């Protein structure tokens, strides 16, 4: 569906992490909005940082992890465009 991979850079190093369906559902439950809508009409840095935190599966709580965060970037999106109907 989304095929999203994030590059998460913290004081502890850098890693590329996939945004799995489990992470997407957790995001939607946490923020009470769809992932697509959140990034189209209600963009917040917290959304990207939260996805990076959740996808990295760290044992640190979100706020403690934020203290070590340097950057979160989208690395790749393999989402396929919708096919046009004839």
C-alpha positions in Angstrom: 0.0 0.0 0.0 2.5 2.7 1.1 5.9 1.0 0.7 7.5 3.7 2.9 11.0 3.5 4.2 12.4 6.1 6.6 16.0 7.1 7.4 16.2 7.7 11.1 19.2 9.5 12.5 19.7 9.7 16.2 22.7 10.4 18.4 23.2 6.6 18.5 23.5 6.3 14.7 21.4 6.0 11.5 19.1 3.3 10.3 16.7 2.7 7.5 13.4 1.4 8.8 10.2 0.3 7.0 6.8 1.7 7.9 4.9 -1.5 8.2 1.1 -2.0 8.2 1.3 -2.3 12.0 3.0 1.1 12.3 0.5 2.7 10.0 -2.4 1.3 12.0 -0.8 2.5 15.3 -0.3 5.9 13.7 -4.0 6.1 12.7 -5.1 5.0 16.2 -2.8 7.5 17.9 -3.7 10.5 15.8 -7.3 9.6 14.8 -6.6 10.3 11.1 -5.5 8.4 8.1 -1.8 8.5 7.2 -2.4 9.9 3.8 -4.7 12.7 5.1 -2.2 13.6 7.8 0.5 14.2 5.3 -1.7 16.0 2.7 -3.8 18.3 4.7 -2.5 18.4 8.3 1.3 18.1 8.1 3.1 18.2 11.4 6.7 17.4 12.2 5.4 15.3 15.1 3.8 12.9 12.6 7.0 12.1 10.8 9.0 11.9 14.1 6.4 9.6 15.6 6.5 7.3 12.5 10.3 7.1 12.8 10.1 6.3 16.5 7.5 3.6 16.1 9.1 2.1 13.0 12.5 2.0 14.7 11.0 -0.2 17.5 13.2 1.5 20.2 12.6 0.7 23.8 12.8 4.4 24.7 9.6 6.3 25.2 8.8 8.9 22.5 9.9 12.0 24.4 13.2 10.4 25.5 13.8 9.3 22.0 13.1 12.8 20.7 15.9 14.1 22.9 18.3 11.9 20.8 16.7 12.6 17.4 18.7 14.4 14.7 16.6 13.8 11.6 13.9 11.6 9.9 13.8 11.5 6.1 11.7 9.6 3.6 14.0 7.3 1.7 11.8 5.6 -0.7 8.2 5.2 -1.6 7.2 2.3 -3.7 3.5 3.2 -3.7 2.1 2.5 -7.2 0.0 5.1 -8.9 -3.7 4.3 -9.4 -4.3 2.8 -12.9 -6.5 4.8 -15.2 -9.7 3.1 -16.3 -10.5 3.2 -20.0 
